[in-house]
Amino acid sequence: MNRAARTLRELTAVVPSPGSWVAATQATLAVVLPAVVFAAAGAASLGLLASFGALVVMYLSGRSRRERAAKLPVIAAGFVLGSLLGILTGDSLTASLLAIGAVAIAFSFLSLAFDVGPPGAIFPVLTTGSMGQLTAPASSGGAAMDPGVVLATIVVGILAGYAAVVAPLLVPAVRRRDALAPADHGWTFTFTPESARILARLTVGILLALLVSAALGLHHAAWVLLAVLGILQKDADVHRGTIRMAQRVLGTALGGALALLFLLWTPERLALLTIVGVLVFGFVALVRRNLLFALMLVTPMALLLVTGGDRDRLLESVLARVGDTAIGAVVAVLVLGAVLLSRRAGRRLPASPTHTKGAV
């Protein structure tokens, strides 16, 4: 098999992930049900906003319900903190960059140190950037939504996501089944050398992304960072990081093209919620199997949530987000390239001379 064929196989290989449909079903219910309730009450746009908070359900999906019941509130607090920071800084470029950068670095460190696993820092960063854009005044390119309403709606979504995980424990059969699975209710701090290497690359990538975002303007930083995090936060291996970079760029580009289809037919109300549910299910089912296919689905889902299905905003967002992702991928390429160059330089360095006994 030649190199091109091997690379294509790596890009499109689907890794087995037993039980992923259970997590996908939970995530779909958590994201869609609050939106349905809000839509029934005549507040469909708030329902889509609540779906952001419900994304907390995507964390620790491979753990027992008891363990998730104990740990998800901590992750939910990160969502609320990110929302608050986004709301407070969304109309200032400098403050927004500092807030999003702090969230990205802090949650990257915590995810690595406490083995949170995917999606890692991605959704806190997305929440910080999105809430800033939604509440910023129109003069700053924001949607000028009421900050109190936005924060309250996010909390409602978080509670819905938490309920989707723990409510089945009220059923005796589910509780008995879950008792057979191992559960670690505490947080164990473990920061390995590989974790340190990943965090170092992430920190450099985040700082470079913030510098680039300063030139792009307000409300671009989060989306550039999503690409950097998606490529660099998984592992320390440069080859796997390069494959993830290609999957990230291709998946986002294909997802953007899929989102453009909604310009031909813009879904509304029940149709919009149905499509969001299908995309959420597909993303969660695929995220541990193949990043390319997962991102192809999550990109239009995120864009539909942010724009509320508004046709004009959707077109603008697709073009901006695909561009931001490409820029983030370039930043990740620079980081991975620097790692390769440093490794090659290290291999070329002569061995240190051996000092004999008594040498000065």
N, C-alpha and C positions, 0 to 999 in steps of 0.2 A: 504494500500500500504506500503510495507516494505521500509526501509531506502535505500537499493540499488536501488530499482525501482524508488524512488523519486529522487535520485541523478542522475540516468540515464535520467530521464525525464527533470530535470533542465539542464543537459548538452546538450540535443538535442532539447529542446523546441524552436520553431520558433515564435518569437514575431512579431505581425503585425506591418508593417511600410508602411503606405499608401504613394503612390507617389515615392517610392524608385526606381522604374524603370526609372523615369525621370532623377534622379541624376545618375543612372547607365549608361544611354544612353549618357549623357553629358560627363561623365568620360571616357567612351569607345572612343568616338569621339576625345576627347582631347588627349588621350594617343596614339591612333592608327594613326590618320591623319598625324601628324608630321613625324612619323616613315615611313609612306607610301611615303611621299614627299622626304625624305632623301634617301629612298631605290630606288626611281625612278631616283634620281640623282647619284646613284652608291655609296652611303655612308650609307649602312644599319646599320652599327654599331653605327654611330652617331644618327641615327633615334631612336634607342633603348635608347640611352643616353638622347635624348630630352624628352623621355617619363617620365624620372625622374622629370623633371621640370613640366611637365603637371599634375603630381599628385596633384598640388595645387588645382585642380578642385574638389578634394574630401572634401575640407573644407567648412563648413557652408552650407552644401547641403540642409538643411531644411529651409533655409531663402529665402527671395524674391531675384530676380535677381538684383534689385536696391541696396539692402543692400549688396549683394555679390560684386557688382561692386565697391562699396565704400570701402569694407574691405579686399577683396582678395589681393590688392597690398601690404598691410602691411604683410600679411602672405607670399606673394611671396618674400618680402624683407628678411624674415627669411630663406627661401630656399637659396637665393643668399648668405646670410651671412654664413649659414652652409656649402655651397659649398666652399666658400673662405677659411674658417677655415680648412676644410678637405684638400684642396689643399696645404695650407701652412704648415700643420703639418703631412701630410700623411706618411712621411719617418722617423718620430721620434716617438718612443713609448711613451715617457713621454709627449711630446707636443700633440700628438694625443689623449691621455687619458684626458689631461686637457681640450682640445677643445671639445671633445665629451661630457665630463661630464658637462662643462659649458653650452653647447647647451641643454642638457637634462634637467638640473635644471631650466635654464632660461625659456625655452619654456613650461615646466610643470607649472611653476608659472604663466606665462602669459595666458596659456590656461585655467587654473582654475580661475584666477582673472577676465578675460574678457569673460568667458563663450564661449570659442571657440568651445568646444565639440570635438568629435572624428574626426580624428585620433590623435588630440593633438600633443604631441612632437614627435610622432613616425617617421613621414616622415622627419622633419629636422634632426633628429639623423641618420636616414638611409642615407640621402643625405650627411651629413658630413662624415660618415664612408665610403660610397661608392666612393665619389669623391677622398678621400684620397687614397684609394686602387687603383683607376684607374690611378691616376697621379704619384703615387710613383714609383721610379726606380725599375727595375726588381730585383736588388740586395736586395731590401727590401720587395720583394713579391708583388710588384705592377705591373700594366699593362703598365707603362711608357708612358701614353698618354700625349699629349701637354696640359698643364694647360689652356692656353688661349682658345684653341678649346673646351675643356671640359666646361669651364664656359660660353662661348658664346652659346654652344648648349643647356645648361641648361636654359639659358635665353629665347632662342627660344621656348623651351618646355613650359616655364611659360607663355609666351605670347599666345601660342596656347591654353593652358588651360583657360586663362582669356577670350580669344575670344569665346571659346565654351560656356561660361556662359553669356557674355554680348551681343554677336552678335544677338541672337534672339530678343533683345529689339528693333532692327531696324524694326521688323515686327509690324505694328500697333495693330494687334489682340493680339499678345503676350504682348505688352506694356500695353494694356488696362487690360488684365487679371492680369498682375503683379501689376498694380496699386491698385487692390483690396486687395492684401496681405499686412500685416503690414510690415513696414521697419524701422529699427533703423540704421541710417547712422553713428552714433557715437559709441564710445567704452565706456561702463559703467563698472567702476571698482567695483567689489563686491567680497570681500574675506571673506567667511563665516567660522564659526568654522569647518564645515565639510571639506571645502577646505584646511584649515590649517592642519587638520589631514591627508588628502590625501598627501599633499605636504611633510609633515614630514616623512611619510612612503616612499614616492618616493625618497626623499633626502638620507635617510639611505640606501635604496635599490640601488640607483645609486652609492653611494660611495663604498658600498660592491662590486658591479659589477665591478667597476674600479679596485679595489684591485685584484680581481680574474683575470681580463683581463690582468693585468700587468704580471701575471704568464703565461697566455696563449700565449702572444705575440701580435705583431702588427696586426691590422685589424680584431680583434675578438671583441673588445669592443662594437662596434655599435650593433652587432647582439645579444650579451648578454643583452645589455640594452633594446633592443626591447622587449624581453620577460619580463623583469622587468616592463617596462612601460605599456605593454599590460595587465599585471595582476593587477598592483597597481594603475593606474591612473584613473580608472573609478569611484570608490566610496569608502567610508570609512568603509563599512560593511565587517567584516571579512569573513562571510559565502559566500557572493557574490564574494569577492576577491578569495576565495578558489575555487569556481566554475569556475571563469575566469582563474585561474591558470591551472586547469585541461583542460579547453577548449583550452587554449593557447598551452599546451604541446601536447595534442592529435591532435589538428588542424595542428600544425607545423609538427608533425611526419607523419600524413596522407598526408600533402602537400609535404613533402620530398619524401615519397613513390610515390606520383603522378609524381613528377619531375623525379624520376628514370625511369619512363616509357619512358621518352624522350631519354633515353640512347639506347632503342631498336629502336626507330625511332626519329632521331634528325631533327626537323622541320627547314626549311630554308626559307628565304625571305617572300613571301606572306603567306605561311603556318604558319611561326613563328609569324607574325604579327596578323594573324587571331586568333591563339591560345591565344596570349597575350590579344587581345581584348575581347575574351570570358571570360578569367579569370578575367580581370578588371571588366567587367559587373557583373559577379557573385559575386565578392568581395563586390562591392558597394551596390548591391541589398541585400546582406546578412549581412553586417557588423552591422547594427542596429537590425537585426533579431536574429542572432546566431553567436557568435564569433568563435565557433569551425568550422562551415562550411565555414565561411568567410576566416579564416586563412588557411584552407585546399586549398583554391583557390589562395590566395595572395602569399603564399610561393613559389609555382612553378613560378608564374608570376615574383616575384622579382628576383628569381634565373635566369630565362631566360633573364631578362633585364641586370643583372650584367654580365652574362657570354656571352651574345650575341648568345646564342644557341650553343656555342662551347662544343662539347661532353666531352672532357677531363676536361675542367674547370668546367663543370656542375657537373660531378661526385664528384670532389674535393669539390665544394661548397656545395653540398647537405650534404655530410658527416660532413663538418665543421659546417654548419648552424644548423643542427639538434642537434649536440653536444652543440653548443653555446646556443641554446634555452633551452636545458635541464639544463645547468648550470645557466642560468638566472632564470629559474623556481625554482631551489633550493634556489637561493638568495631570491626570493620572498617568498618562504616557510619560510625561516628563519625570515624574517621581520614579516610576518603574525603570526608566532609562538611566536615571542617576544611580539607582541601586545596582544595575548591571555594570555600569562603568566603574563604580567603586569596587565591585567584586573582582573585575578584571584587573584593576590597578593593584588590588591586594595580592592577587596571584603573581603579579610581576615583581613585587617587592622582594629583594634578596632576603634570605633567612638571616636572623640576627646572629652575629659571631658568638661562638661559644667561649666564655671566659674561663681560663684555667685558674686553679687554686692559687691565690696570692696575687692575681692580676689586679691592677688599680682600676 
